[in-house]
Amino acid sequence: MLLFFNQKEKPMIEHCFSRTSVLTRLRQGLLGPYLDELATALHQAGYARDSIRHYLRACDQFGRWLAHQGHAAQAIDEALVTRYLSGLPPRPIGRQPQAAEGLPHLLRLLRQGGIIPTPAPPSAATAVDHWLRRYEHYLAHVLGAAVTTQKNYLPIAKRFLDTCWQAGHVEWNALHAQAITAFVCQEASTRTGGGRTVPTLRQWTHAPLPQRLPAAQVEQVLATCTGSTPSHLRNRAILLLLARLGLRAHEVVTLR
């Protein structure tokens, strides 16, 4: 059952937004009928006013995307949310897009109100599922791979694990080169053109460490900062940190 307000009580959403035009736009969106209840639930959970405002805007953006795609609120599920998130601009590794924040609270509210069904509990995870989740986390949060890249890589990884360990019990110590070669050959037999080629390892242009300056050249550089003004003293200190301690430029800049 969704939350309802006393007719004489000012809805929580009106405590978050004072402009009538903003309130009208939010309430006229696809998810507008649920934003008042969401604002109240977030307030009762102890969220700050600015956070509530941010979450409501994010949910409104999601609702407008749903309307543009021709979906009703009752059609929302995990797959639809994932599809929406995959189209958002990427953020730094380990951080989700701002437009995604607040959606878990919205889904929880809609499920509690019976608007959308509660997802079925996942089946017991196998060892293969465990390693696939670890690989997915590595692609997203360590490698920083795009969502499309993750979708392309994960099915291949699953086929590889299923081929090597059909019983579902993963034993990496038992893996041998012949099994990997056989899997690659099998994958290549189902592809055409460049898709059959095994990609080469990436070779970075400036992979090796740069050559250090000779001591004479270092002294020549230090000789340019022999004055006693604050600028000369600062510049000489920076050069000494770079030359004698091997600090990087960004590490020197962030010193306090």
C-alpha positions, -999 to +999 in steps of 0.1 A: +000+000+000+015+034-010+017+062+015-011+088+015-011+123+030-036+142+050-053+167+027-043+195+051-007+185+053+018+199+028+033+171+007+070+165+013+078+172-023+067+208-018+092+211+010+119+202-015+109+223-045+094+258-042+090+267-078+055+258-091+069+251-126+093+225-113+066+208-092+042+208-122+068+192-144+077+165-119+041+156-112+031+155-149+059+130-157+053+093-160+065+086-125+049+118-111+021+100-092+048+082-071+072+111-064+053+125-034+054+091-017+091+087-026+099+121-011+082+112+021+098+078+023+133+093+018+126+120+044+115+094+069+147+074+062+168+105+072+179+117+038+189+154+035+167+178+015+194+182-012+197+144-016+159+140-019+158+167-046+186+150-065+169+116-063+136+129-074+151+146-104+169+114-113+137+094-111+119+120-132+146+116-158+141+078-158+103+083-161+107+105-191+130+079-207+104+053-201+077+074-217+099+081-247+105+043-251+067+036-248+068+019-215+044+022-186+054+023-149+041-012-145+066-025-170+096-015-149+119-044-141+157-050-136+163-056-173+146-023-182+166-004-156+199-020-168+190-010-204+184+026-192+217+027-173+237+014-202+227+044-222+239+070-196+272+088-200+300+069-182+314+082-149+348+076-133+356+040-125+337+028-094+310+055-095+276+051-110+260+079-131+242+106-112+210+098-131+211+063-116+211+075-080+177+072-063+164+044-086+168+016-060+146+036-036+120+041-064+119+004-072+116-005-036+086+018-032+069+005-064+073-031-052+059-023-018+030-006-034+023-036-057+029-014-088+056-038-101+062-074-090+090-084-067+117-103-086+120-140-080+148-150-057+179-160-076+187-197-079+217-212-061+248-198-076+274-222-089+312-218-089+309-207-126+284-179-116+308-168-088+337-164-113+316-147-138+305-121-112+341-116-103+351-111-139+322-087-145+333-067-115+369-066-129+357-054-163+335-027-148+355-014-118+392-024-125+395-024-163+368+003-168+353-014-198+323+000-215+289-016-210+289-029-245+323-044-241+312-062-209+282-076-227+304-089-255+330-105-231+308-121-205+291-146-228+325-157-241+338-162-206+307-182-196+311-205-226+347-210-217+339-219-181+310-242-191+332-259-217+361-265-193+340-274-162+307-289-173+300-300-138+301-265-125+330-270-102+359-248-112+394-262-107+420-237-121+449-260-113+435-286-137+433-261-166+459-268-193+469-251-226+452-277-248+418-269-233+423-232-240+435-239-276+405-262-282+381-235-270+397-208-292+395-231-322+359-239-315+350-202-311+369-193-343+350-220-363+317-202-357+330-168-369+339-152-402+363-125-413+382-106-386+361-121-359+381-153-362+414-135-354+428-137-319+436-101-309+472-092-302+484-079-269+483-041-266+517-026-269+519+009-253+540+034-271+557+047-240+556+016-219+592+016-207+604+041-181+619+073-195+656+078-194+668+100-165+687+132-169+725+132-164+736+148-131+752+177-150+719+185-167+700+183-134+725+208-119+720+231-149+682+231-142+687+237-105+710+267-113+680+285-129+664+288-094+691+303-072+673+334-062+659+341-027+624+352-038+594+330-028+590+319-064+626+309-068+625+290-035+593+273-044+605+263-079+638+250-065+619+229-039+598+214-067+628+206-088+645+189-059+615+168-052+613+157-088+651+151-092+661+136-059+630+119-045+616+108-078+581+122-071+557+127-100+544+160-110+508+154-097+523+141-064+542+173-059+511+194-068+490+177-042+515+182-013+504+203+016 
